[in-house]
Amino acid sequence: MKYIALVSILLLTAFTSKAQDTIIKRNNEKTAAKIIEINSTEIKFKRFDYPEGPVFTLKNWEIKYIIYANGVKELFENYPIPATAETSTKSNFSILPAGEFYYYKGLIITEPDALDILKKVNDKKINLLVEKTREKKFMQKSFLYGGLAAGSLGVLTAAGVITVFNPKVNAVSTTGRRGRGFMSPARIQQLQTGGYFVLGGILCEIASFTFKIQEKRTAHIAVDAYNKLISP
């Protein structure tokens, strides 16, 4: 019986930890969430499908009701819609960074999608930041694939799969007797050339990582400028 009780407690704990709250807005939009805070004016929550993501905020008057993880339902329809509601809803169009992705209107979107949204506001400063982000993205991809190609070529060259042909070196390598441990000049050249390619590939990957950081930083600056532009 002790073991049965212990297993039951563990199963109940696991179920509870995975239980979700459900927010239903007045437009009937549903969001699976983990409620963090509720006060007299707003609620704060995280998306259930991305608990490590940003904290979202909704005004109480935007909510129809909430169904909590324990099944309790709380109505919010008694909160009056303020006269400034049309202005306040501009915040629904803000973009929030979340790791490699972004949140927009409660949806997870990619960086290219976020940049397309930024371009639609047709702001000179934001457009410039968007173009810089795309340029850094292009450089990051170029160094990434160039590094992979150079590294692969280096490994194949060092392994002797790809032969480095140098008539003078090959001619020298055919003369004289070869004892145990002897390495021909042609083989030495292959190893050296392969090493240079591998080193070049590593340097390309470092450059790619650097451009990746710059790209993200520029994209976040552009998003911040967009959010300030649309804020009420």
Backbone bond lengths (Angstrom), bond angles and torsions (degrees), N, CA, C in turn:
res aa  C-N    CA-C-N  psi(-1)  N-CA   C-N-CA  omega(-1)  CA-C   N-CA-C  phi
1 M - - - 1.465 - - 1.526 110.94 -
2 K 1.368 114.53 -35.25 1.452 118.44 -179.65 1.528 111.19 -61.15
3 Y 1.344 115.13 -42.97 1.450 120.01 -178.88 1.528 111.61 -66.96
4 I 1.342 115.19 -38.12 1.467 119.93 179.21 1.521 109.97 -63.52
5 A 1.348 116.06 -43.32 1.463 120.70 179.43 1.525 110.77 -63.98
6 L 1.355 116.07 -40.93 1.453 120.00 -179.72 1.520 111.55 -64.24
7 V 1.343 115.66 -44.36 1.465 120.46 178.49 1.517 110.76 -62.20
8 S 1.338 116.79 -40.16 1.463 121.25 179.85 1.523 110.84 -63.08
9 I 1.330 115.93 -41.21 1.466 120.02 179.39 1.523 110.60 -65.17
10 L 1.340 116.51 -42.55 1.457 120.17 -179.93 1.526 111.62 -64.44
11 L 1.327 115.91 -42.02 1.466 119.90 178.36 1.520 111.19 -64.96
12 L 1.321 116.59 -40.47 1.459 121.03 179.28 1.522 110.72 -65.26
13 T 1.338 115.92 -39.91 1.470 120.52 178.82 1.525 110.87 -65.05
14 A 1.335 115.56 -43.55 1.469 119.72 179.86 1.513 110.62 -64.12
15 F 1.340 116.71 -40.38 1.460 120.39 -179.63 1.520 110.71 -65.82
16 T 1.346 115.43 -41.91 1.459 119.94 -178.16 1.513 111.36 -65.97
17 S 1.361 116.06 -39.81 1.464 119.75 -178.52 1.519 111.85 -66.45
18 K 1.351 116.39 -24.92 1.447 119.99 -178.86 1.526 112.15 -96.67
19 A 1.355 116.77 -4.72 1.456 119.91 -178.49 1.512 109.55 -68.43
20 Q 1.311 115.40 150.56 1.457 120.49 -175.75 1.521 110.74 -125.13
21 D 1.330 114.90 154.39 1.452 121.55 169.54 1.524 107.42 -92.48
22 T 1.320 116.22 152.32 1.463 120.78 179.29 1.519 109.40 -124.42
23 I 1.334 115.41 123.17 1.463 121.23 179.01 1.520 108.43 -102.57
24 I 1.329 116.31 127.06 1.469 121.52 175.82 1.522 107.42 -114.59
25 K 1.314 115.57 116.42 1.464 120.58 -179.25 1.529 110.05 -81.38
26 R 1.304 116.49 171.34 1.470 120.83 -178.02 1.525 112.29 -66.94
27 N 1.325 117.12 -21.03 1.467 119.93 175.11 1.531 111.51 -89.73
28 N 1.375 115.32 13.01 1.474 123.96 178.90 1.531 113.85 69.50
29 E 1.309 117.83 13.11 1.466 120.85 174.69 1.530 109.28 -73.94
30 K 1.349 116.15 130.41 1.464 121.36 -177.58 1.525 110.53 -104.12
31 T 1.332 115.72 141.01 1.455 121.39 177.86 1.523 109.19 -135.80
32 A 1.332 116.40 122.42 1.462 121.43 173.16 1.513 107.63 -77.60
33 A 1.329 117.32 123.79 1.461 120.11 -170.27 1.519 111.44 -144.53
34 K 1.318 113.36 172.16 1.460 122.79 169.49 1.520 106.02 -123.63
35 I 1.348 115.73 106.03 1.455 120.92 -176.53 1.526 109.92 -66.75
36 I 1.337 115.52 130.91 1.463 121.19 179.42 1.520 111.14 -102.60
37 E 1.339 115.98 -42.23 1.470 119.51 -175.83 1.521 109.88 -154.29
38 I 1.319 115.58 142.80 1.456 122.38 172.86 1.522 107.65 -131.31
39 N 1.336 116.74 125.38 1.460 120.20 175.35 1.520 110.08 -126.90
40 S 1.297 117.58 -165.65 1.467 121.23 -172.82 1.523 113.58 -72.93
41 T 1.343 117.77 -14.11 1.467 120.07 -176.44 1.527 114.16 -121.67
42 E 1.332 118.10 -25.31 1.456 119.56 -173.81 1.525 111.45 -155.80
43 I 1.326 114.66 168.88 1.464 120.45 172.98 1.528 108.05 -123.18
44 K 1.330 115.75 149.98 1.456 121.77 176.67 1.518 108.18 -120.00
45 F 1.321 115.58 137.65 1.467 119.27 -176.11 1.522 110.27 -153.84
46 K 1.332 114.58 165.54 1.463 122.08 171.19 1.523 108.42 -117.44
47 R 1.301 115.70 148.80 1.456 119.45 176.98 1.526 109.38 -65.86
48 F 1.323 116.16 136.73 1.456 120.92 -177.42 1.529 111.46 -66.82
49 D 1.351 116.96 -30.32 1.461 120.20 -178.42 1.521 112.66 -83.39
50 Y 1.350 116.91 -3.51 1.459 119.70 178.04 1.527 108.89 -150.37
51 P 1.345 117.05 72.32 1.466 120.97 -175.00 1.517 113.86 -64.27
52 E 1.345 118.11 -20.28 1.461 120.24 178.66 1.526 111.87 -86.44
53 G 1.329 116.67 -1.39 1.463 121.28 -177.23 1.522 113.03 -77.82
54 P 1.332 115.92 -172.22 1.465 120.22 -176.70 1.524 112.93 -71.53
55 V 1.328 115.46 164.63 1.468 121.96 176.22 1.525 108.38 -88.02
56 F 1.335 116.53 127.61 1.455 122.02 178.66 1.523 110.03 -99.57
57 T 1.327 115.34 155.14 1.462 121.55 179.70 1.518 109.60 -129.22
58 L 1.305 116.35 134.91 1.460 122.81 173.63 1.522 108.96 -127.81
59 K 1.333 116.42 139.93 1.455 120.29 173.49 1.523 108.93 -71.65
60 N 1.314 116.44 146.67 1.463 119.91 -178.33 1.521 112.33 -58.48
61 W 1.337 116.08 -35.93 1.467 118.96 -177.61 1.537 112.61 -71.27
62 E 1.337 117.10 -14.26 1.466 120.29 177.62 1.528 112.21 -80.22
63 I 1.335 116.67 -11.82 1.466 121.77 -172.53 1.525 110.69 -102.36
64 K 1.315 114.80 139.48 1.464 121.25 175.57 1.527 109.63 -87.49
65 Y 1.325 116.06 -53.21 1.458 121.22 173.72 1.524 109.97 -164.40
66 I 1.323 115.48 165.81 1.462 122.79 177.50 1.519 108.82 -124.98
67 I 1.320 116.24 133.50 1.462 121.39 172.54 1.528 106.29 -105.94
68 Y 1.309 116.50 113.62 1.457 120.80 -176.70 1.530 110.67 -78.72
69 A 1.322 115.01 167.83 1.464 120.99 -176.19 1.524 112.30 -59.54
70 N 1.356 116.79 -29.26 1.471 119.78 -179.66 1.528 112.93 -85.73
71 G 1.348 117.06 5.17 1.451 121.20 177.32 1.516 115.01 94.26
72 V 1.324 117.47 -7.38 1.471 121.06 -179.96 1.526 109.42 -72.57
73 K 1.335 116.20 136.69 1.454 122.16 -179.28 1.525 109.54 -110.60
74 E 1.331 116.54 128.67 1.466 121.43 179.68 1.525 109.10 -118.90
75 L 1.328 116.16 125.93 1.452 121.55 -179.39 1.530 110.90 -87.06
76 F 1.330 115.86 144.91 1.462 121.88 178.94 1.531 111.29 -125.17
77 E 1.312 117.25 8.15 1.461 120.38 -174.18 1.523 112.61 -70.92
78 N 1.331 118.42 -12.91 1.462 120.64 179.02 1.525 112.99 -76.89
79 Y 1.349 115.77 -12.68 1.465 118.47 178.03 1.533 108.74 -75.46
80 P 1.324 118.34 122.86 1.475 120.66 -177.54 1.529 111.66 -71.83
81 I 1.321 115.37 146.26 1.462 121.08 176.70 1.526 108.31 -79.25
82 P 1.313 118.84 120.97 1.464 120.85 -177.42 1.526 112.39 -69.39
83 A 1.304 116.01 159.40 1.468 121.02 179.69 1.519 111.41 -65.60
84 T 1.329 115.63 -25.11 1.474 120.40 -179.44 1.524 112.25 -90.39
85 A 1.331 116.41 17.78 1.470 120.08 -175.00 1.517 112.34 -59.82
86 E 1.321 117.15 -37.69 1.467 120.27 -178.20 1.518 111.00 -63.30
87 T 1.341 116.32 -38.91 1.466 120.02 178.24 1.517 110.87 -72.31
88 S 1.347 116.07 -39.11 1.459 120.35 -176.50 1.517 112.17 -65.16
89 T 1.323 117.55 -30.63 1.464 120.57 -176.94 1.524 112.54 -70.64
90 K 1.334 117.22 -7.20 1.468 118.44 175.96 1.515 111.46 -60.28
91 S 1.334 116.15 -29.57 1.459 119.39 -179.42 1.517 112.01 -64.51
92 N 1.353 117.08 -19.17 1.457 120.20 178.24 1.523 111.57 -67.65
93 F 1.318 116.77 -16.66 1.456 120.45 -178.39 1.526 112.12 -97.89
94 S 1.320 117.52 7.93 1.453 120.27 177.78 1.526 109.92 -73.15
95 I 1.322 115.42 157.44 1.462 122.39 -179.37 1.517 108.00 -115.53
96 L 1.340 116.58 129.61 1.456 121.73 -178.76 1.524 110.15 -116.11
97 P 1.335 117.46 123.86 1.470 119.80 176.44 1.526 110.90 -65.95
98 A 1.335 116.00 141.47 1.466 121.80 177.73 1.521 108.73 -145.21
99 G 1.344 115.96 79.83 1.461 119.61 -178.86 1.518 111.16 67.69
100 E 1.331 116.64 -124.29 1.455 121.44 179.09 1.521 112.09 -79.25
101 F 1.322 117.28 -10.60 1.458 121.62 -175.37 1.524 110.68 -119.15
102 Y 1.347 114.81 -177.19 1.459 122.00 178.72 1.521 108.82 -137.94
103 Y 1.331 115.52 154.61 1.459 121.22 173.85 1.517 108.87 -105.56
104 Y 1.338 115.41 132.64 1.465 121.70 177.88 1.527 108.86 -143.53
105 K 1.321 115.89 117.82 1.472 121.70 -178.85 1.523 110.92 54.89
106 G 1.336 115.93 38.23 1.455 120.96 177.15 1.509 115.04 80.88
107 L 1.342 117.34 3.86 1.460 121.17 -178.43 1.525 110.06 -111.62
108 I 1.330 116.43 150.70 1.456 121.44 174.59 1.527 108.26 -88.16
109 I 1.341 116.38 123.88 1.462 120.69 -179.72 1.523 109.66 -126.14
110 T 1.324 116.11 160.90 1.462 121.43 179.77 1.528 109.79 -86.35
111 E 1.331 115.03 170.33 1.470 118.92 179.69 1.531 112.19 -62.43
112 P 1.353 120.11 -44.74 1.471 118.56 177.30 1.527 112.72 -57.66
113 D 1.331 117.58 -38.13 1.469 120.17 177.53 1.526 110.74 -64.60
114 A 1.340 116.09 -41.25 1.464 120.48 178.85 1.524 110.71 -63.22
115 L 1.330 116.93 -41.32 1.462 120.25 179.28 1.521 111.59 -65.64
116 D 1.325 117.22 -36.39 1.470 120.46 176.57 1.525 110.89 -62.88
117 I 1.342 116.57 -38.14 1.472 120.26 178.22 1.523 110.22 -66.40
118 L 1.339 116.44 -41.01 1.460 120.51 179.66 1.525 111.40 -61.92
119 K 1.324 116.62 -38.02 1.462 120.68 -178.16 1.525 112.01 -65.11
120 K 1.320 116.65 -26.22 1.461 120.30 -175.39 1.524 112.97 -69.80
121 V 1.344 117.28 -22.37 1.473 118.41 179.15 1.529 110.86 -76.18
122 N 1.338 116.32 -13.73 1.471 122.23 174.76 1.532 112.15 54.86
123 D 1.333 115.55 47.24 1.458 121.49 176.11 1.525 108.29 -100.81
124 K 1.328 117.09 133.54 1.464 121.23 -174.47 1.530 111.94 -59.85
125 K 1.329 116.57 -46.75 1.461 120.66 -178.59 1.524 111.28 -64.57
126 I 1.330 116.61 -44.39 1.466 120.97 -179.26 1.526 110.39 -65.98
127 N 1.338 116.90 -41.36 1.468 120.12 178.49 1.524 111.36 -60.36
128 L 1.338 116.53 -38.84 1.463 120.55 178.82 1.529 110.68 -64.95
129 L 1.331 116.50 -41.92 1.463 120.47 178.43 1.523 111.35 -66.05
130 V 1.325 116.68 -37.10 1.467 120.81 178.12 1.530 110.30 -63.25
131 E 1.333 116.55 -44.46 1.468 120.15 179.57 1.523 111.13 -64.57
132 K 1.333 117.10 -39.43 1.463 120.11 177.38 1.527 111.06 -63.82
133 T 1.328 116.03 -39.36 1.466 119.95 177.93 1.523 111.00 -62.06
134 R 1.318 115.96 -43.94 1.467 119.93 -179.50 1.526 111.71 -67.19
135 E 1.327 116.79 -36.42 1.461 119.73 177.20 1.531 111.04 -63.99
136 K 1.331 116.24 -43.73 1.466 120.07 179.22 1.529 110.78 -66.78
137 K 1.334 116.65 -33.43 1.457 120.74 176.19 1.529 110.63 -64.28
138 F 1.340 115.73 -41.66 1.467 120.32 178.84 1.523 110.61 -63.32
139 M 1.349 116.91 -44.61 1.459 120.86 179.20 1.527 110.85 -64.51
140 Q 1.309 116.40 -39.10 1.476 120.45 179.43 1.526 110.77 -62.27
141 K 1.321 116.68 -45.40 1.460 120.50 179.63 1.529 111.04 -66.85
142 S 1.333 116.58 -39.01 1.464 120.43 -178.84 1.529 110.81 -62.60
143 F 1.337 116.57 -47.40 1.462 119.83 179.53 1.535 110.98 -68.30
144 L 1.340 116.29 -34.42 1.464 119.63 179.93 1.522 111.02 -61.61
145 Y 1.345 116.47 -54.06 1.461 119.83 -177.19 1.531 111.45 -72.55
146 G 1.341 116.04 -33.43 1.463 118.83 176.18 1.521 111.37 -64.42
147 G 1.332 116.74 -39.28 1.457 120.76 177.69 1.512 112.39 -65.69
148 L 1.337 116.29 -41.27 1.464 119.73 177.90 1.529 111.15 -63.05
149 A 1.343 115.55 -41.19 1.469 119.51 -179.86 1.527 110.51 -66.12
150 A 1.346 116.65 -44.73 1.462 120.09 -179.00 1.528 110.87 -65.30
151 G 1.314 117.40 -41.47 1.458 120.80 179.04 1.516 112.16 -63.70
152 S 1.333 115.91 -43.65 1.472 119.68 178.77 1.522 111.18 -63.57
153 L 1.334 116.37 -42.46 1.464 120.42 178.68 1.522 110.75 -62.79
154 G 1.345 115.83 -38.67 1.455 119.10 178.99 1.513 112.92 -64.74
155 V 1.333 116.53 -42.65 1.466 120.47 179.34 1.524 110.83 -64.09
156 L 1.335 116.61 -44.09 1.465 120.43 179.93 1.530 111.38 -65.50
157 T 1.325 115.91 -37.05 1.470 119.71 178.80 1.521 110.79 -67.84
158 A 1.335 117.14 -46.39 1.463 120.96 179.69 1.519 111.63 -63.83
159 A 1.335 117.33 -32.24 1.458 120.82 179.82 1.525 112.76 -79.43
160 G 1.324 116.75 -9.52 1.459 120.36 178.72 1.511 113.82 88.06
161 V 1.351 117.02 4.09 1.471 119.62 178.04 1.516 109.91 -67.70
162 I 1.341 115.67 -40.42 1.458 121.53 174.24 1.520 107.51 -104.15
163 T 1.321 117.11 123.74 1.463 121.74 -175.35 1.513 110.44 -91.18
164 V 1.322 115.10 129.79 1.461 120.55 173.95 1.524 107.23 -88.15
165 F 1.292 117.58 113.43 1.471 121.45 -174.21 1.521 110.34 -98.03
166 N 1.287 114.76 117.23 1.465 121.58 174.03 1.525 106.77 -135.14
167 P 1.316 118.86 106.20 1.475 121.17 -173.89 1.516 113.43 -53.58
168 K 1.326 118.19 -40.37 1.456 120.84 -177.84 1.517 111.20 -65.85
169 V 1.356 115.63 -44.26 1.464 119.85 -179.71 1.513 110.45 -66.24
170 N 1.347 117.50 -42.68 1.455 121.51 -179.20 1.525 111.44 -64.91
171 A 1.339 115.44 -34.80 1.468 118.81 179.16 1.512 110.97 -66.56
172 V 1.313 116.33 -39.81 1.459 119.99 178.96 1.517 110.77 -67.97
173 S 1.305 116.22 -35.47 1.461 119.66 -175.31 1.515 112.65 -69.19
174 T 1.339 117.84 -18.10 1.465 119.93 -178.01 1.513 112.35 -88.58
175 T 1.324 117.79 -7.66 1.467 120.78 -178.25 1.511 110.78 -97.38
176 G 1.307 116.96 151.40 1.462 121.65 177.27 1.508 112.08 83.49
177 R 1.318 115.25 166.80 1.466 121.39 179.97 1.510 109.63 -90.72
178 R 1.329 115.74 145.66 1.447 121.48 -179.06 1.518 109.20 -108.79
179 G 1.305 117.06 117.57 1.451 120.91 176.18 1.512 110.77 -92.66
180 R 1.315 114.84 -179.08 1.467 120.35 178.94 1.535 108.83 -63.17
181 G 1.312 117.08 134.60 1.453 121.73 179.47 1.517 113.70 83.92
182 F 1.318 116.06 0.24 1.461 119.01 179.95 1.522 110.23 -71.20
183 M 1.336 118.03 135.74 1.455 122.68 176.58 1.520 108.09 -121.64
184 S 1.301 115.64 121.98 1.454 120.39 -176.77 1.521 110.93 -68.25
185 P 1.330 117.11 154.28 1.470 120.33 176.28 1.521 112.71 -56.84
186 A 1.342 116.68 -34.60 1.465 119.71 179.37 1.527 110.76 -64.51
187 R 1.349 115.40 -40.11 1.466 119.62 179.53 1.525 111.06 -68.10
188 I 1.325 116.00 -39.86 1.465 120.52 177.26 1.528 110.15 -60.84
189 Q 1.329 115.03 -42.16 1.465 119.71 179.16 1.525 111.03 -62.63
190 Q 1.342 116.26 -39.70 1.463 119.67 178.70 1.526 111.34 -61.89
191 L 1.319 116.30 -45.08 1.459 120.69 179.97 1.527 111.75 -63.16
192 Q 1.325 115.30 -43.02 1.463 118.94 179.51 1.530 111.54 -64.40
193 T 1.321 115.14 -46.35 1.463 119.14 -179.68 1.527 111.00 -63.30
194 G 1.334 116.01 -42.55 1.462 119.56 177.10 1.516 111.73 -60.66
195 G 1.331 116.38 -40.56 1.462 120.65 178.38 1.516 112.25 -63.12
196 Y 1.337 116.55 -39.05 1.466 120.47 178.39 1.530 110.67 -63.89
197 F 1.338 116.05 -42.18 1.462 119.66 178.88 1.538 111.10 -63.92
198 V 1.321 116.07 -43.30 1.472 120.00 179.47 1.529 110.40 -62.55
199 L 1.332 116.07 -43.86 1.465 120.15 177.92 1.526 111.12 -61.20
200 G 1.333 115.73 -42.52 1.464 119.53 176.47 1.522 112.15 -61.17
201 G 1.341 115.42 -39.05 1.466 119.27 177.77 1.516 112.03 -63.70
202 I 1.340 116.81 -41.03 1.469 120.53 178.94 1.524 110.68 -63.63
203 L 1.336 116.24 -43.37 1.469 120.24 179.08 1.531 111.08 -62.83
204 C 1.331 116.21 -37.35 1.470 120.33 177.36 1.531 110.93 -64.30
205 E 1.333 116.71 -40.43 1.460 120.19 179.71 1.535 111.04 -66.63
206 I 1.332 116.53 -36.44 1.471 120.07 176.44 1.526 109.83 -64.31
207 A 1.335 116.33 -43.15 1.463 120.30 177.70 1.521 110.84 -63.12
208 S 1.345 116.42 -39.50 1.467 120.92 178.62 1.520 110.78 -61.96
209 F 1.316 117.22 -43.27 1.468 121.41 179.04 1.527 110.91 -63.75
210 T 1.336 116.28 -39.31 1.468 120.54 178.66 1.522 110.96 -63.41
211 F 1.333 116.68 -44.89 1.462 120.32 178.42 1.529 111.34 -65.84
212 K 1.335 116.75 -32.11 1.466 120.51 177.80 1.527 110.83 -62.66
213 I 1.328 116.16 -43.84 1.464 120.67 178.54 1.528 110.41 -63.71
214 Q 1.339 116.15 -44.13 1.463 120.38 179.96 1.526 110.98 -64.54
215 E 1.319 115.40 -38.34 1.471 119.73 179.44 1.522 111.32 -62.04
216 K 1.339 116.79 -47.52 1.458 121.20 -179.78 1.525 111.18 -63.03
217 R 1.334 115.74 -41.58 1.463 119.45 -179.43 1.527 110.41 -63.05
218 T 1.328 117.08 -44.02 1.464 121.09 -179.52 1.528 110.73 -66.22
219 A 1.338 116.44 -40.35 1.472 120.35 178.51 1.531 110.74 -62.33
220 H 1.325 117.07 -41.55 1.464 120.36 179.79 1.527 111.74 -67.11
221 I 1.327 116.52 -35.95 1.469 119.81 175.82 1.525 109.89 -63.76
222 A 1.334 116.13 -41.80 1.463 120.37 178.36 1.528 111.35 -63.57
223 V 1.331 116.47 -41.64 1.469 120.33 179.04 1.527 110.77 -64.87
224 D 1.323 116.99 -41.45 1.468 120.17 177.96 1.520 111.21 -61.30
225 A 1.341 116.28 -42.11 1.461 120.37 178.39 1.530 111.04 -63.90
226 Y 1.318 116.46 -37.88 1.476 121.20 177.66 1.518 111.18 -65.57
227 N 1.339 116.45 -45.93 1.463 119.87 -178.94 1.525 111.88 -63.01
228 K 1.337 116.46 -36.86 1.481 119.62 177.39 1.525 110.46 -68.62
229 L 1.322 116.21 -34.88 1.477 120.30 -178.36 1.522 111.37 -67.47
230 I 1.345 117.55 -38.37 1.465 120.15 -175.89 1.519 112.65 -92.72
231 S 1.341 117.12 -7.19 1.473 118.97 -177.43 1.524 109.41 -66.26
232 P 1.347 116.84 142.83 1.464 120.20 -178.81 1.520 112.00 -66.38
